[in-house]
Amino acid sequence: MPEVIILTMNYDKDHIHLHLSIPPKIRVSDAVRTIKSMSGRLLKKKFEYMRKAYWGVDGIWSDGYFVSTVGVNEYAIKRYIEHQGQEDLGQAQLVLGL
């Protein structure tokens, strides 16, 4: 899917966040399914322990996903994704600027 562009990507202990540009002609569900399928296949190919851990299982990713549009505050979304995995200081660090 060359039209789908990963703009920002980061991860936490048990999930990833992707900020994507998906053209209107591609269904979001199709883009997510393709990304999960291809990345799972590539991870199993590259890492032997993943082939063993997920032997006989269709995919490594969970079935669900969350999708939201960026809207007018793309900067806040990008900052949120970029700071995934960093220790939470117990204070709200993300200001949405509504």
GILINHU-V868073 format. One record per residue. RES is the residue in one small letter. SS is DSSP state (H for helix, E for strand, C for the rest). PSI is psi in whole degrees, 0 to 359 (999 if undefined). BURIAL is I if it has 9 or more other C-alpha atoms within 8 Angstrom, else O. Layout:
res=(RES;RES)
ss=(SS;SS)
psi=(PSI;PSI)
burial=(BURIAL;BURIAL)
This chain:
res=(m;p;e;v;i;i;l;t;m;n;y;d;k;d;h;i;h;l;h;l;s;i;p;p;k;i;r;v;s;d;a;v;r;t;i;k;s;m;s;g;r;l;l;k;k;k;f;e;y;m;r;k;a;y;w;g;v;d;g;i;w;s;d;g;y;f;v;s;t;v;g;v;n;e;y;a;i;k;r;y;i;e;h;q;g;q;e;d;l;g;q;a;q;l;v;l;g;l)
ss=(C;C;C;C;E;E;E;E;E;E;E;C;C;C;C;E;E;E;E;E;E;C;C;C;C;C;C;H;H;H;H;H;H;H;H;H;H;H;H;H;H;H;H;H;H;H;C;H;H;H;H;H;H;C;C;C;C;C;C;C;C;C;C;C;C;C;C;C;C;C;C;C;C;H;H;H;H;H;H;H;H;H;C;C;C;C;C;C;C;C;C;C;C;C;C;C;C;C)
psi=(77;342;341;123;129;115;319;142;140;172;163;192;320;18;167;159;131;133;108;154;114;122;153;335;348;127;139;317;323;319;314;314;317;316;315;315;309;318;321;316;316;322;318;324;321;324;112;321;332;325;318;316;326;25;131;3;139;314;163;343;154;163;327;168;161;137;138;150;152;317;218;346;61;325;316;320;315;318;318;313;316;334;12;143;351;149;134;124;5;10;149;111;343;119;121;342;47;999)
burial=(O;O;O;I;O;I;O;I;I;I;I;O;O;O;O;O;O;I;I;I;O;I;O;O;O;O;O;O;O;O;I;O;O;O;O;I;I;O;O;I;I;O;I;I;O;O;O;O;O;I;I;O;O;I;O;O;O;O;I;O;O;O;O;O;O;O;O;O;O;O;O;O;O;O;O;I;I;I;I;I;I;I;O;I;O;O;O;O;O;O;O;O;O;O;O;O;O;O)
